[in-house]
Amino acid sequence: MSGLFAEPGMDTNQPETPPHVRRLPEVIVNRIAAGEVIERPAAAVKELVENAIDAGARRLEVSLAGGGVDRIIVTDDGVGMSADDLALAVDRHCTSKLRDETLVHISTLGFRGEALPSIGAAARLCITSRPRGESGAWRIRVEGGKVSPVEPAAGAPGTSVVVEDLFFATPARRKFLKSARVEGRHAENVVRRLALAVPQTAFRFVLDERVLFDLPAQDMAARSAALLDASEADGFLEISGERDGMTLSGFICPPSVHRSTANGQFMLVNGRPVVDPVLKTAVRVAYRRVIEPGRHPVVALMLTVPPDRVDVNVHPAKTELRFADEASVRSLVIGTIQRALEHGAGSVGVRPVLSSAPRQARIWYPPEKGAAPPIPAPAFHAPAPEGVRFAEGRLQFGDAPAARTLPPVAMPSPGAGWDAPVVSAPPATGQAEPAYGASLQPAAADHPLGAAIAQVLDTYILAVAADGSLVLVDQHAAHERLTHERLRAQFLSGHVQAQRLLVPDVVDLPRVQVELLLARQPTLEKLGVEIEAFGGDSVLVRALPAMLRSSDAVSLLRDLADELEADENGAPDEMAALDGRLDAVIARMACHGSIRAGRRLSVEEMNALLRQMEETPRAGTCSHGRPTWLKLSKADLEKLFGRR
């Protein structure tokens, strides 16, 4: 039958000649290798900026045109290269950075010697470099893998690299690139992450003749805040932790500050920017109970690991790592972040800057119904009542200030609870109203949420902090978090109560998942899940948490097994399949057991709520991840009113 499809004149009986193994030309080898190292313009930018940092640059400028496809220019003031160094720099696997042939103690960002040859194989590359102390510079050109001789040139001390017409020699790769806008955004993200690694180096990034950022040399806190677009007003927190010879430092934002993507998460391992799944998963777990589903926290983490316990030679891009002990790394990140988030509202999101003299808070209410009509303002400058000071001698609105204030209330002690029933009784008939203009006690410095001064719409509490900032609290969301934490502590203080099934369920799973579940039997029992082996590929479920009365044992175990397989270092109490369902039930109980919107509170009750928020973990968000309070500083208010 094969002869029916043979071409005329073809001898179908002859055996097919086997292909011969041949050595590929060096140009083709370099172009194939370039596809691994330089997958898009951002990868080329990354390699060039890393070279500049390793050269000791203190000032670095990156300029892109056409998203980096048309042109990339990276200029630095580093040590520069001689003519001999330039000739070797564009040859594959030539580097000045690798001092340890065991690939263990790697202290530089680059070490493979592949970046410049890969770029030169796929684009038009021109390098001009002048060593410090030399009177002249040298230049070398590479186009599509063809190297030109080194020649003298004019140039400032340092190195300038120009890449033009990227992927002109590999058109198959070029046609799969995104738009110039998308490619430029990827390159910007890469430069931002590298800028975090060396805050002592000034960075300037220009995209299509627009300066996107120009950062001076600064400390890590200022650099992190600038790159994350966060500030102390957002509750920018410094964190630190240590475990098994590893240290973690950095800065995180409270759960109320989040993004739609993970672009706001910057991670350094031994000073190297990485995109590591272990670290990303740990951050997600640490924020899981306090952030809205589908949103991503904003963090800048710096992890230091002994060099012999991490492998950076995993991928040519050098953004992936292998940790010798992933479980310890995960525990360090989760524990450090959660400790910072559990200090209560007083530490997360409120960072008072106290003045030498605390301000006093006053609030003016409109006259109540049935109150006496306002007294017309006298034509002369009447003295203000004792204890009240106005900027003007009299008000210019035609009315005297007819208003009442909340009575002075002593700040509750830090241990004041919120367990008393919420009852707000109106003032007794005939009770004297306080003199208008009476001032509340100043908010104490150790009470960052301040003193309550009013309740708006019987739903929102207004308070004034010690620095004069205005604090707004959603009373239902805040009390929901307090109730949630109390209920969760009760349920998890010991073993979660289990409800035995009348008929045990048999769940068939892959053998790997069965082994993962059985290895965590003790932890599962504490959470109210009792299982046992039932054959090689099955698990017998005898009990589930009593709180999950209507749960399907089969779907629960399968979801939990899938999550444990995807994250082998995770614990069952960190998995959404089980802990998430328990937490959802607790959240519903907390929601129904909390004070409702529209409930009028007394000033004592409002202050008691504020004090307990300051001491309750994760009080910055409710059980659903929404913020429980907002803070408006003087600068925020001036911005709202167009003063700045």
C-alpha positions in Angstrom: 0.0 0.0 0.0 2.9 2.3 0.7 3.6 2.3 -3.1 0.3 4.1 -3.7 1.6 7.2 -2.0 5.2 7.0 -3.3 6.5 9.7 -5.6 7.0 8.6 -9.3 10.4 7.1 -9.8 11.0 6.4 -6.1 12.3 2.9 -5.2 10.2 2.0 -2.2 12.2 -1.2 -1.6 15.4 0.5 -0.7 16.1 0.7 3.0 16.0 4.2 4.5 19.5 5.7 5.1 19.9 6.3 8.9 20.9 9.9 9.8 24.5 10.5 10.8 25.4 12.3 14.0 27.1 15.6 13.3 28.5 18.5 15.3 26.4 21.6 15.0 28.2 24.8 14.0 29.2 27.1 16.9 26.8 29.8 15.7 23.8 27.4 15.9 24.9 26.1 19.3 25.0 29.7 20.6 21.6 30.5 19.2 20.0 27.4 20.8 21.6 28.2 24.1 20.5 31.8 23.8 16.9 30.6 23.8 17.3 29.2 27.4 19.0 32.3 28.8 17.3 35.1 26.8 13.7 34.2 26.5 12.4 37.8 26.4 13.8 41.4 26.6 13.4 41.3 30.4 15.8 38.4 30.6 18.4 40.3 28.7 17.9 43.3 30.9 18.3 41.1 34.0 21.6 39.7 32.9 23.1 43.1 31.9 22.0 44.7 35.2 23.4 41.8 37.2 26.7 42.2 35.4 26.7 45.9 36.3 26.0 45.2 40.0 28.7 42.5 40.1 31.1 45.1 38.7 30.5 47.3 41.7 28.3 50.0 40.1 27.2 52.8 42.3 25.1 54.5 39.7 23.1 52.5 37.1 20.8 53.6 34.3 18.6 51.4 32.1 16.9 52.7 29.0 14.5 50.7 26.8 12.9 51.4 23.4 10.1 49.3 22.0 9.8 47.3 25.2 13.4 46.3 24.9 13.1 44.7 21.4 14.3 47.7 19.5 17.0 48.9 21.9 18.3 48.2 25.4 21.0 50.4 27.0 22.6 49.6 30.4 25.2 52.1 31.6 27.1 51.8 34.9 30.1 53.3 36.7 31.7 50.0 37.7 35.2 48.7 37.4 35.1 48.4 33.6 37.0 45.9 31.4 40.2 46.0 29.5 40.6 45.0 25.8 41.6 41.4 26.7 38.6 41.1 29.1 36.2 42.4 26.5 37.4 39.7 24.0 36.8 36.9 26.5 33.5 38.4 27.9 31.6 37.6 24.7 33.0 34.0 24.5 30.8 31.3 26.1 31.6 30.2 29.7 34.1 32.9 30.3 33.6 34.7 33.6 35.6 36.6 36.3 33.1 35.9 39.0 33.4 32.2 39.8 36.1 31.6 42.4 34.8 28.3 43.8 34.7 25.4 41.3 32.4 23.5 43.7 29.6 25.9 42.9 28.8 26.3 46.6 30.1 29.6 47.8 28.7 31.9 45.1 28.7 35.5 46.1 27.8 37.2 42.8 24.6 37.4 40.9 26.1 36.0 37.7 28.5 33.1 37.4 27.7 31.0 34.4 29.4 33.1 31.7 26.5 32.7 29.3 24.7 36.1 29.2 26.8 38.2 26.8 27.4 35.4 24.3 23.7 34.5 24.3 22.7 38.1 23.7 25.3 38.5 21.0 24.0 35.4 19.3 20.4 36.7 19.1 20.9 40.4 18.7 23.3 43.2 17.7 25.5 43.8 20.8 27.9 46.7 21.4 30.0 46.9 24.6 32.0 50.0 25.4 34.1 49.8 28.6 36.8 51.8 30.3 38.6 50.5 33.4 39.0 52.9 36.3 42.2 54.8 36.1 42.6 54.2 32.4 42.7 57.1 29.9 40.7 55.4 27.1 37.9 53.0 26.5 37.6 49.9 24.3 34.7 48.6 22.2 33.6 45.3 20.8 30.6 44.4 18.6 28.8 41.1 18.1 26.0 40.6 15.5 24.1 37.3 15.3 27.1 35.5 16.9 29.7 37.1 14.6 32.4 38.8 16.8 34.3 41.9 15.5 37.8 42.8 16.8 38.2 44.9 19.9 38.9 48.6 18.9 39.7 51.8 20.8 36.8 54.1 21.6 35.7 57.1 23.7 33.8 56.4 26.9 33.4 57.3 30.6 34.8 55.0 33.3 32.5 52.0 33.6 30.6 50.0 31.0 27.9 50.8 28.5 26.1 48.0 26.8 23.8 48.6 23.8 21.5 45.8 22.5 19.6 46.5 19.3 17.1 44.5 17.2 16.7 41.7 19.7 16.0 38.2 18.3 16.7 39.4 14.7 18.8 36.2 14.3 16.1 34.0 15.8 12.8 35.2 14.3 11.0 32.1 15.6 11.4 33.5 19.1 10.7 37.1 18.2 7.2 36.4 16.8 6.1 35.0 20.1 6.8 38.1 22.1 4.0 40.2 23.5 3.4 43.9 22.8 6.0 46.5 23.6 3.9 47.7 26.6 3.8 44.2 28.1 7.5 43.5 27.5 8.4 46.8 29.0 6.4 46.1 32.1 8.2 42.8 32.5 11.5 44.5 32.2 10.5 47.2 34.8 9.6 44.5 37.3 13.0 42.8 36.8 14.9 46.1 37.4 12.8 46.9 40.5 13.7 43.5 42.0 17.4 44.0 41.3 17.2 47.5 42.7 16.0 46.1 46.0 19.0 43.8 46.2 21.5 46.7 46.2 19.9 49.8 47.9 23.3 51.4 48.1 23.3 51.7 44.3 21.3 54.5 42.5 18.9 53.3 39.8 17.3 55.1 37.0 14.9 53.4 34.6 13.7 55.0 31.3 11.1 53.4 29.1 10.5 55.0 25.7 12.0 58.3 26.9 9.8 58.3 30.0 11.5 58.1 33.4 9.5 55.5 35.4 11.7 55.7 38.5 14.9 57.4 39.6 16.1 56.1 43.0 19.1 57.5 44.9 21.4 55.4 47.0 19.4 54.8 50.2 18.9 52.3 53.1 16.9 49.1 52.7 13.8 50.5 54.4 13.5 53.5 52.1 14.3 51.4 49.0 11.6 48.8 50.0 9.0 51.5 50.6 9.8 53.2 47.3 9.7 50.0 45.2 6.6 48.6 46.9 4.8 52.0 46.8 4.1 51.8 50.5 4.8 54.0 53.5 4.6 54.0 57.2 1.1 55.4 56.9 0.1 52.1 55.3 1.4 50.2 58.3 4.8 49.3 56.7 6.2 46.8 59.3 9.8 45.7 59.7 10.1 42.0 60.5 12.9 39.7 61.6 13.3 36.1 62.5 15.9 33.3 62.9 15.7 29.5 62.7 18.3 26.8 62.2 21.1 29.1 61.2 18.9 31.0 58.7 17.7 34.6 59.2 14.8 36.5 57.7 14.4 40.2 57.6 12.3 42.6 55.5 9.2 44.6 55.4 5.5 43.7 55.1 2.3 45.6 54.7 -0.9 44.8 56.7 -3.7 42.8 55.1 -5.6 45.9 54.2 -2.8 46.7 51.6 -3.0 44.1 48.8 -2.7 43.7 45.1 -4.5 41.8 42.4 -1.3 40.0 41.4 1.9 38.8 43.2 3.9 41.6 41.6 4.1 43.3 45.0 6.1 40.5 46.5 9.9 40.9 46.3 12.1 38.1 47.7 15.8 38.0 48.0 17.8 34.9 49.0 21.4 35.6 49.9 21.0 38.9 48.1 19.7 37.3 44.9 16.2 38.2 43.6 14.2 35.0 43.2 10.8 33.8 42.2 10.6 30.7 44.5 7.4 28.6 44.9 8.4 27.7 48.5 8.6 31.3 49.6 5.5 32.3 47.7 3.5 29.5 49.3 4.8 30.4 52.7 3.7 34.0 52.3 0.2 32.9 51.1 -0.2 30.7 54.1 0.9 33.4 56.5 -1.7 35.8 55.2 -4.5 33.3 54.4 -6.7 34.0 57.4 -6.5 37.8 57.1 -6.7 38.7 53.5 -9.5 38.6 50.9 -9.5 35.5 48.7 -7.9 36.2 45.3 -5.8 39.1 46.6 -2.1 39.1 47.2 -0.1 40.7 50.1 2.7 43.2 49.6 6.0 42.1 51.1 9.8 42.5 50.7 11.7 39.6 52.2 15.4 39.1 52.6 16.4 35.5 53.5 19.9 34.6 54.4 20.8 30.8 54.2 24.2 29.1 54.6 25.6 28.7 51.1 25.9 24.9 51.5 22.2 24.6 52.2 20.9 26.2 49.0 21.6 25.5 45.3 21.4 28.4 42.9 22.7 26.5 39.9 19.3 25.1 38.9 18.3 27.1 35.8 20.1 29.5 33.5 17.9 32.3 34.6 19.1 31.8 38.2 15.7 32.8 39.6 14.9 29.3 40.9 16.5 27.7 43.9 16.7 24.4 45.7 16.7 24.4 49.5 18.2 21.6 51.5 15.5 21.9 54.1 12.4 23.4 52.6 10.3 22.7 55.7 12.6 24.9 57.9 12.5 27.8 55.3 8.7 27.6 55.1 8.3 27.5 58.9 10.7 30.5 59.3 8.7 32.6 56.8 5.3 31.7 58.0 6.2 32.1 61.7 7.9 35.4 61.3 5.1 37.0 59.2 2.3 35.7 61.5 4.0 37.0 64.6 4.1 40.4 63.0 0.4 40.2 62.0 -0.7 38.9 65.4 0.4 41.9 67.4 -3.1 43.5 67.1 -4.3 46.7 65.6 -2.0 48.7 67.8 1.0 47.4 65.9 -0.3 46.6 62.5 -1.3 49.6 60.5 -1.0 52.3 63.3 2.4 53.8 63.7 1.8 57.0 65.8 4.3 59.8 65.4 3.8 61.7 68.7 4.3 65.4 69.0 5.7 67.0 72.1 2.2 68.1 73.3 -0.7 65.7 72.7 -3.7 67.3 70.9 -7.1 67.3 72.5 -10.1 66.0 70.5 -13.4 67.8 70.3 -16.5 66.8 68.5 -19.5 69.1 67.7 -23.0 67.5 67.3 -26.0 69.2 65.8 -28.8 70.2 68.2 -31.1 67.4 69.1 -34.8 67.5 68.1 -36.8 69.6 70.4 -33.8 71.5 71.6 -34.0 75.2 72.2 -33.5 77.3 69.0 -30.0 78.5 68.5 -29.1 81.8 70.1 -28.3 84.5 67.6 -24.7 85.6 67.7 -24.2 88.9 69.3 -22.9 91.8 67.3 -19.9 92.2 69.5 -17.0 89.8 70.1 -18.3 87.8 73.0 -15.8 85.9 75.1 -15.8 82.1 74.6 -17.0 80.0 77.5 -14.3 78.9 79.9 -12.1 76.1 78.6 -13.0 76.7 74.9 -10.8 78.6 72.5 -11.7 79.7 69.0 -9.4 81.2 66.3 -11.9 84.0 65.7 -13.4 86.3 68.4 -16.9 85.1 67.2 -18.2 82.9 64.5 -19.4 84.4 61.3 -22.3 82.1 60.6 -25.0 84.0 62.4 -25.5 81.3 65.1 -23.8 80.7 68.4 -22.2 77.3 68.6 -25.1 75.4 70.0 -23.8 71.9 70.3 -23.1 69.1 72.8 -20.1 66.8 73.2 -19.6 63.4 74.6 -18.8 63.6 78.3 -15.1 63.2 79.3 -14.3 59.5 79.6 -11.3 58.0 81.2 -9.3 55.7 78.9 -10.1 52.0 79.7 -7.2 49.9 81.0 -5.4 47.9 78.4 -6.9 44.7 79.8 -10.5 45.9 79.5 -12.6 43.2 77.9 -15.5 43.2 75.5 -17.4 40.4 77.1 -20.1 42.6 78.7 -23.5 42.8 76.9 -23.7 45.7 74.5 -26.4 48.0 75.9 -26.7 51.6 75.1 -29.2 53.4 77.3 -30.2 57.0 76.7 -29.2 59.6 79.3 -31.6 59.8 82.2 -34.3 62.5 82.0 -33.1 65.7 83.3 -29.4 64.7 83.1 -27.3 67.8 82.5 -25.6 68.0 79.2 -21.9 68.7 79.4 -20.8 72.2 78.6 -20.2 72.7 74.9 -16.6 72.6 74.0 -15.7 70.1 76.7 -12.7 68.1 75.6 -12.0 64.4 75.7 -9.0 63.1 77.5 -6.0 63.0 75.1 -5.5 59.7 73.4 -2.7 57.9 75.3 0.5 57.1 73.4 0.1 53.4 74.2 -3.4 53.4 72.7 -2.7 53.7 68.9 -6.4 53.6 68.0 -7.0 56.6 70.2 -10.2 57.7 72.0 -13.7 57.4 70.7 -15.4 60.7 70.0 -18.5 59.8 68.1 -20.6 57.1 66.3 -21.7 57.8 62.8 -24.8 56.1 61.3 -24.8 53.8 64.4 -22.3 51.8 62.5 -18.9 53.5 62.4 -16.8 54.7 65.4 -14.8 57.9 65.0 -11.7 58.2 67.2 -8.7 60.5 67.4 -5.3 59.0 67.9 -2.5 60.6 69.9 -0.9 62.2 66.8 -4.2 63.8 65.9 -5.1 61.4 63.1 -8.7 60.4 62.5 -9.5 56.7 63.0 -12.7 55.2 61.6 -13.8 51.8 62.8 -16.5 49.5 61.4 -18.0 48.2 64.6 -19.5 45.0 63.2 -16.3 44.0 61.3 -14.1 44.8 64.2 -16.2 42.8 66.7 -16.5 40.0 64.2 -12.7 39.6 64.2 -12.6 39.7 68.0 -15.3 37.0 68.3 -13.6 34.9 65.6 -10.3 34.9 67.4 -11.9 33.9 70.7 -13.9 31.1 69.1 -10.9 29.8 67.2 -8.8 29.8 70.3 -11.5 27.8 72.1 -11.8 25.2 69.3 -8.0 24.8 68.9 -7.0 25.0 72.5 -7.1 21.2 72.6 -8.5 18.5 70.3 -11.3 19.7 68.1 -14.4 17.8 69.0 -15.0 14.9 66.5 -18.3 13.4 65.4 -18.0 9.7 64.6 -19.7 8.6 61.4 -22.5 6.0 61.6 -21.1 4.3 58.6 -17.4 5.0 57.9 -16.5 6.2 54.5 -13.9 4.6 52.3 -12.0 7.0 50.1 -9.9 5.6 47.2 -6.8 7.6 46.5 -3.5 7.2 44.7 -0.9 5.4 46.9 1.2 8.5 47.3 -1.7 10.6 48.7 -2.6 7.7 51.0 0.9 7.7 52.4 0.8 11.5 52.9 -2.5 11.3 54.8 -1.4 8.4 57.0 1.9 10.2 57.8 -0.1 13.1 59.3 -2.6 11.0 61.3 -1.7 12.6 64.7 -2.3 16.1 63.4 -5.5 15.1 61.7 -6.8 13.6 64.9 -6.2 16.9 66.8 -8.3 18.6 64.1 -11.2 16.1 64.5 -10.4 13.8 61.5 -9.9 10.2 62.3 -8.6 8.0 59.5 -6.9 4.6 59.1 -5.4 2.5 56.4 -7.9 0.4 54.4 -5.9 -1.5 51.8 -3.1 -0.2 49.6 -5.0 2.6 47.8 -7.8 3.4 50.3 -8.4 5.3 53.5 -11.2 4.7 56.0 -12.7 7.8 57.5 -14.2 7.2 60.9 -14.8 10.7 62.2 -15.0 14.3 61.1 -15.0 17.6 63.1 -18.4 18.1 64.7 -18.5 21.6 63.3 -18.6 20.2 59.8 -21.7 18.1 60.3 -22.8 18.4 56.7 -19.4 17.9 55.0 -18.8 15.1 52.6 -16.0 13.0 53.9 -14.9 11.8 50.4 -14.6 15.3 48.9 -12.9 16.6 52.1 -10.2 13.9 52.1 -9.6 14.1 48.4 -9.2 17.9 48.5 -6.9 17.6 51.5 -4.8 14.9 49.8 -4.5 17.0 46.6 -3.2 20.0 48.6 -0.8 17.9 50.6 0.6 16.4 47.5 1.0 19.8 45.9 2.8 21.1 49.0 4.6 18.2 50.7 6.0 20.5 53.4 2.6 21.8 54.4 0.7 20.8 57.4 -3.1 19.8 57.4 -3.9 22.8 59.6 -2.5 25.1 56.9 -4.6 23.6 54.1 -7.7 25.3 52.9 -9.5 22.0 52.4 -9.7 21.4 56.2 -8.6 24.4 58.1 -10.4 26.6 55.6 -13.7 24.8 56.2 -13.3 25.0 59.9 -12.4 28.7 59.7 -15.4 29.3 57.5 -17.7 27.8 60.1 -16.1 29.9 62.8 -16.4 33.0 60.7 -20.1 32.4 60.3 -20.5 31.9 64.0 -18.5 35.0 64.7 -20.6 37.0 62.2 -23.9 36.0 63.8 -22.5 36.5 67.3 -21.2 40.0 66.8 -22.7 43.4 67.3 -24.6 44.5 64.2 -24.4 47.6 62.1 -27.0 50.0 63.3 -26.5 49.3 67.0 -26.0 52.4 69.1 -23.0 52.2 71.5 -22.0 54.2 74.5 -18.6 55.9 74.6 -17.5 53.3 77.2 -18.4 50.5 74.8 -16.6 52.1 71.9 -13.4 52.6 73.8 -13.5 49.1 75.2 -13.8 47.8 71.6 -10.8 49.9 70.5 -8.7 48.7 73.4 -9.4 45.0 72.7 -8.7 45.6 68.9 -5.3 46.8 69.9 -4.5 43.5 71.7 -6.2 41.0 69.4 -4.3 39.2 66.6 -5.2 40.1 63.1 -7.6 42.8 64.2 -6.9 44.8 61.1 -9.3 42.7 59.0 -12.6 40.9 59.6 -13.1 37.2 59.1 -13.8 37.9 55.4 -10.5 39.8 54.8 -12.1 43.3 54.7 -10.5 46.1 56.7 -12.0 46.8 60.2 -10.6 50.3 60.5 -9.0 53.1 58.5 -6.7 55.9 59.5 -6.6 59.4 58.0 -3.5 61.4 58.9 -3.2 65.1 58.6 -1.6 64.6 55.1 -4.5 62.4 54.0 -7.1 65.0 55.1 -5.2 67.8 53.4 -5.2 65.8 50.2 -8.9 65.1 50.4 -9.6 68.8 50.8 -7.1 69.8 48.0 -4.7 71.5 50.4 -1.7 69.6 48.8 
